[in-house]
């Protein structure tokens, strides 16, 4: 049986407008800075692949457990929550948020809002939104494609970002790293 969002008008009317609005918001966000660097391009490619390949992946593999509406409800809720969390992270950084790794003169470590506990809440948000998209398609294969490809690129990106931030911001960033988690509080 195909996922509910692909064969039920109400489920589709709930999922697709939210998914499309999130994708458009992400595309607008990408225009926020100049030339993409090496790891940025791999992140964009992996995230795009993850968000597109969830649809064909939904045709294969096992369905998620629970009633047929549960993946739609949980998936859309996670998509919205991830999007909102990412938007909060972007808003918190304000003018310092860029999609390329740069440190501007006078930039300081931001350690409030979502940055109080985790160093990369923007990436956490995008991964949660992608997880929700995969769940909404009611397939373990969609969940795996939605999360694994982008996660690999994001982990590589985090390594580069943290090296640059350590070099440019020095001891304040080192101290910040000691008291925060990378992506998930209490986990990593």
C-alpha atoms as a printed R data frame, in Angstrom:
    type eleno elety resid chain resno      x      y      z
1   ATOM     1    CA   UNK     A     1  0.000  0.000  0.000
2   ATOM     2    CA   UNK     A     2  1.283  3.441 -0.917
3   ATOM     3    CA   UNK     A     3  1.785  6.063  1.817
4   ATOM     4    CA   UNK     A     4 -1.372  7.852  2.883
5   ATOM     5    CA   UNK     A     5 -0.009 11.249  1.776
6   ATOM     6    CA   UNK     A     6  0.209  9.858 -1.766
7   ATOM     7    CA   UNK     A     7 -3.237  8.250 -1.919
8   ATOM     8    CA   UNK     A     8 -5.571 10.205  0.367
9   ATOM     9    CA   UNK     A     9 -6.700 13.734 -0.523
10  ATOM    10    CA   UNK     A    10 -6.855 15.015  3.060
11  ATOM    11    CA   UNK     A    11 -3.453 13.579  3.979
12  ATOM    12    CA   UNK     A    12 -1.967 15.079  0.814
13  ATOM    13    CA   UNK     A    13 -3.631 18.436  1.550
14  ATOM    14    CA   UNK     A    14 -1.995 18.417  4.983
15  ATOM    15    CA   UNK     A    15  1.488 17.246  3.984
16  ATOM    16    CA   UNK     A    16  2.269 18.811  0.603
17  ATOM    17    CA   UNK     A    17  1.537 22.491  1.379
18  ATOM    18    CA   UNK     A    18  3.663 22.298  4.539
19  ATOM    19    CA   UNK     A    19  6.442 20.439  2.739
20  ATOM    20    CA   UNK     A    20  6.384 22.874 -0.211
21  ATOM    21    CA   UNK     A    21  6.393 25.935  2.076
22  ATOM    22    CA   UNK     A    22  9.385 24.549  3.976
23  ATOM    23    CA   UNK     A    23 11.285 23.814  0.749
24  ATOM    24    CA   UNK     A    24 10.605 27.334 -0.558
25  ATOM    25    CA   UNK     A    25 11.733 28.827  2.782
26  ATOM    26    CA   UNK     A    26 14.959 26.802  2.560
27  ATOM    27    CA   UNK     A    27 15.585 27.986 -1.004
28  ATOM    28    CA   UNK     A    28 15.116 31.621  0.033
29  ATOM    29    CA   UNK     A    29 17.478 31.064  2.976
30  ATOM    30    CA   UNK     A    30 20.157 29.756  0.598
31  ATOM    31    CA   UNK     A    31 20.313 33.133 -1.125
32  ATOM    32    CA   UNK     A    32 21.506 34.732  2.090
33  ATOM    33    CA   UNK     A    33 25.200 34.693  1.295
34  ATOM    34    CA   UNK     A    34 27.764 34.492 -1.478
35  ATOM    35    CA   UNK     A    35 29.801 31.734 -3.013
36  ATOM    36    CA   UNK     A    36 29.205 28.261 -1.563
37  ATOM    37    CA   UNK     A    37 32.271 26.474 -0.232
38  ATOM    38    CA   UNK     A    38 33.160 22.802 -0.716
39  ATOM    39    CA   UNK     A    39 31.305 21.373  2.287
40  ATOM    40    CA   UNK     A    40 28.318 23.660  1.712
41  ATOM    41    CA   UNK     A    41 27.826 22.238 -1.752
42  ATOM    42    CA   UNK     A    42 27.977 18.657 -0.470
43  ATOM    43    CA   UNK     A    43 25.460 19.546  2.241
44  ATOM    44    CA   UNK     A    44 23.089 21.143 -0.287
45  ATOM    45    CA   UNK     A    45 23.392 18.163 -2.631
46  ATOM    46    CA   UNK     A    46 22.868 15.614  0.174
47  ATOM    47    CA   UNK     A    47 19.942 17.517  1.690
48  ATOM    48    CA   UNK     A    48 18.302 17.956 -1.701
49  ATOM    49    CA   UNK     A    49 18.844 14.280 -2.505
50  ATOM    50    CA   UNK     A    50 17.386 13.280  0.852
51  ATOM    51    CA   UNK     A    51 14.331 15.478  0.405
52  ATOM    52    CA   UNK     A    52 13.683 14.266 -3.158
53  ATOM    53    CA   UNK     A    53 14.545 10.562 -2.825
54  ATOM    54    CA   UNK     A    54 12.108 10.103  0.064
55  ATOM    55    CA   UNK     A    55  9.309  9.867 -2.493
56  ATOM    56    CA   UNK     A    56 10.585  6.908 -4.544
57  ATOM    57    CA   UNK     A    57 11.928  5.323 -1.342
58  ATOM    58    CA   UNK     A    58  8.399  5.339  0.082
59  ATOM    59    CA   UNK     A    59  7.445  2.661 -2.445
60  ATOM    60    CA   UNK     A    60  9.875  0.135 -0.979
61  ATOM    61    CA   UNK     A    61 10.491 -1.417  2.376
62  ATOM    62    CA   UNK     A    62  8.423 -1.813  5.466
63  ATOM    63    CA   UNK     A    63  5.768  0.625  6.624
64  ATOM    64    CA   UNK     A    64  6.086  2.321  9.985
65  ATOM    65    CA   UNK     A    65  4.125  0.839 12.906
66  ATOM    66    CA   UNK     A    66  0.776  2.165 14.058
67  ATOM    67    CA   UNK     A    67 -2.450  3.330 12.497
68  ATOM    68    CA   UNK     A    68 -2.221  4.676  8.948
69  ATOM    69    CA   UNK     A    69 -2.742  8.342 10.016
70  ATOM    70    CA   UNK     A    70 -0.044  8.233 12.692
71  ATOM    71    CA   UNK     A    71  2.909  8.729 10.284
72  ATOM    72    CA   UNK     A    72  1.151 11.691  8.660
73  ATOM    73    CA   UNK     A    73  0.435 13.414 11.977
74  ATOM    74    CA   UNK     A    74  3.828 12.682 13.537
75  ATOM    75    CA   UNK     A    75  5.697 13.427 10.319
76  ATOM    76    CA   UNK     A    76  4.051 16.791  9.678
77  ATOM    77    CA   UNK     A    77  4.445 17.749 13.358
78  ATOM    78    CA   UNK     A    78  8.191 16.964 13.197
79  ATOM    79    CA   UNK     A    79  8.549 18.782  9.874
80  ATOM    80    CA   UNK     A    80  6.972 21.912 11.361
81  ATOM    81    CA   UNK     A    81  8.930 21.583 14.617
82  ATOM    82    CA   UNK     A    82 12.242 21.181 12.766
83  ATOM    83    CA   UNK     A    83 11.452 24.115 10.495
84  ATOM    84    CA   UNK     A    84 10.505 26.296 13.478
85  ATOM    85    CA   UNK     A    85 13.657 25.298 15.361
86  ATOM    86    CA   UNK     A    86 15.833 26.101 12.347
87  ATOM    87    CA   UNK     A    87 14.063 29.442 11.895
88  ATOM    88    CA   UNK     A    88 14.665 30.221 15.575
89  ATOM    89    CA   UNK     A    89 18.369 29.440 15.148
90  ATOM    90    CA   UNK     A    90 18.609 31.658 12.054
91  ATOM    91    CA   UNK     A    91 16.772 34.493 13.789
92  ATOM    92    CA   UNK     A    92 18.930 34.188 16.903
93  ATOM    93    CA   UNK     A    93 22.133 34.578 14.885
94  ATOM    94    CA   UNK     A    94 20.599 37.455 12.955
95  ATOM    95    CA   UNK     A    95 23.099 39.183 10.666
96  ATOM    96    CA   UNK     A    96 25.758 36.616 11.557
97  ATOM    97    CA   UNK     A    97 23.801 33.732 10.042
98  ATOM    98    CA   UNK     A    98 25.315 32.751  6.716
99  ATOM    99    CA   UNK     A    99 25.118 29.594  4.678
100 ATOM   100    CA   UNK     A   100 28.857 29.813  4.085
101 ATOM   101    CA   UNK     A   101 31.394 29.567  6.883
102 ATOM   102    CA   UNK     A   102 32.581 33.086  7.602
103 ATOM   103    CA   UNK     A   103 33.420 35.078 10.700
104 ATOM   104    CA   UNK     A   104 32.844 38.817 10.480
105 ATOM   105    CA   UNK     A   105 34.929 41.415 12.309
106 ATOM   106    CA   UNK     A   106 33.564 41.900 15.809
107 ATOM   107    CA   UNK     A   107 31.561 38.677 15.733
108 ATOM   108    CA   UNK     A   108 31.162 37.031 19.114
109 ATOM   109    CA   UNK     A   109 30.083 33.600 20.268
110 ATOM   110    CA   UNK     A   110 26.284 33.437 20.404
111 ATOM   111    CA   UNK     A   111 25.273 31.383 23.429
112 ATOM   112    CA   UNK     A   112 21.611 32.220 23.950
113 ATOM   113    CA   UNK     A   113 18.374 30.987 22.419
114 ATOM   114    CA   UNK     A   114 18.837 27.527 20.914
115 ATOM   115    CA   UNK     A   115 22.612 28.092 21.017
116 ATOM   116    CA   UNK     A   116 22.511 27.917 24.803
117 ATOM   117    CA   UNK     A   117 22.554 24.114 24.676
118 ATOM   118    CA   UNK     A   118 23.665 23.140 21.184
119 ATOM   119    CA   UNK     A   119 26.208 24.595 18.790
120 ATOM   120    CA   UNK     A   120 24.437 23.774 15.533
121 ATOM   121    CA   UNK     A   121 20.683 24.119 16.095
122 ATOM   122    CA   UNK     A   122 20.149 25.103 12.477
123 ATOM   123    CA   UNK     A   123 21.380 21.674 11.404
124 ATOM   124    CA   UNK     A   124 19.368 19.983 14.135
125 ATOM   125    CA   UNK     A   125 16.286 21.729 12.792
126 ATOM   126    CA   UNK     A   126 16.876 20.675  9.218
127 ATOM   127    CA   UNK     A   127 17.478 17.059 10.269
128 ATOM   128    CA   UNK     A   128 14.264 17.011 12.332
129 ATOM   129    CA   UNK     A   129 12.320 18.503  9.396
130 ATOM   130    CA   UNK     A   130 13.759 15.870  7.067
131 ATOM   131    CA   UNK     A   131 13.007 13.110  9.580
132 ATOM   132    CA   UNK     A   132  9.412 14.334  9.698
133 ATOM   133    CA   UNK     A   133  9.187 14.297  5.914
134 ATOM   134    CA   UNK     A   134 10.418 10.719  5.818
135 ATOM   135    CA   UNK     A   135  8.026  9.646  8.567
136 ATOM   136    CA   UNK     A   136  5.063 11.290  6.803
137 ATOM   137    CA   UNK     A   137  5.758  9.011  3.843
138 ATOM   138    CA   UNK     A   138  5.270  5.988  6.127
139 ATOM   139    CA   UNK     A   139  8.346  4.044  5.098
140 ATOM   140    CA   UNK     A   140 11.511  3.034  6.905
141 ATOM   141    CA   UNK     A   141 13.327  3.508  3.601
142 ATOM   142    CA   UNK     A   142 12.059  7.116  3.368
143 ATOM   143    CA   UNK     A   143 13.174  7.792  6.927
144 ATOM   144    CA   UNK     A   144 16.638  6.396  6.214
145 ATOM   145    CA   UNK     A   145 17.065  8.346  2.962
146 ATOM   146    CA   UNK     A   146 15.750 11.546  4.541
147 ATOM   147    CA   UNK     A   147 18.210 11.436  7.427
148 ATOM   148    CA   UNK     A   148 21.331  9.440  6.499
149 ATOM   149    CA   UNK     A   149 22.478 11.297  3.374
150 ATOM   150    CA   UNK     A   150 22.078 14.795  4.861
151 ATOM   151    CA   UNK     A   151 23.513 13.711  8.226
152 ATOM   152    CA   UNK     A   152 26.743 12.520  6.621
153 ATOM   153    CA   UNK     A   153 27.216 15.829  4.811
154 ATOM   154    CA   UNK     A   154 26.231 17.855  7.879
155 ATOM   155    CA   UNK     A   155 28.754 16.020 10.064
156 ATOM   156    CA   UNK     A   156 31.476 16.868  7.563
157 ATOM   157    CA   UNK     A   157 30.262 20.462  7.494
158 ATOM   158    CA   UNK     A   158 30.271 20.720 11.290
159 ATOM   159    CA   UNK     A   159 33.917 19.642 11.372
160 ATOM   160    CA   UNK     A   160 34.894 22.410  8.963
161 ATOM   161    CA   UNK     A   161 32.740 25.026 10.704
162 ATOM   162    CA   UNK     A   162 34.121 24.258 14.129
163 ATOM   163    CA   UNK     A   163 37.717 24.382 12.886
164 ATOM   164    CA   UNK     A   164 37.136 27.840 11.410
165 ATOM   165    CA   UNK     A   165 35.249 29.112 14.459
166 ATOM   166    CA   UNK     A   166 38.001 27.847 16.774
167 ATOM   167    CA   UNK     A   167 40.641 29.535 14.671
168 ATOM   168    CA   UNK     A   168 38.758 32.837 14.348
169 ATOM   169    CA   UNK     A   169 37.023 33.129 17.726
170 ATOM   170    CA   UNK     A   170 39.623 31.344 19.865
171 ATOM   171    CA   UNK     A   171 39.174 30.767 23.598
172 ATOM   172    CA   UNK     A   172 35.562 31.982 23.807
173 ATOM   173    CA   UNK     A   173 34.576 29.334 21.259
174 ATOM   174    CA   UNK     A   174 36.652 26.666 23.025
175 ATOM   175    CA   UNK     A   175 34.833 27.487 26.270
176 ATOM   176    CA   UNK     A   176 31.512 27.406 24.444
177 ATOM   177    CA   UNK     A   177 32.324 23.967 22.999
178 ATOM   178    CA   UNK     A   178 33.011 22.616 26.495
179 ATOM   179    CA   UNK     A   179 29.568 23.552 27.785
180 ATOM   180    CA   UNK     A   180 27.391 22.684 24.755
181 ATOM   181    CA   UNK     A   181 26.479 19.727 22.577
182 ATOM   182    CA   UNK     A   182 26.871 19.649 18.803
183 ATOM   183    CA   UNK     A   183 23.423 18.591 17.600
184 ATOM   184    CA   UNK     A   184 21.413 16.869 20.332
185 ATOM   185    CA   UNK     A   185 21.515 17.890 24.012
186 ATOM   186    CA   UNK     A   186 22.728 15.068 26.222
187 ATOM   187    CA   UNK     A   187 23.688 12.906 23.238
188 ATOM   188    CA   UNK     A   188 26.272 14.577 20.976
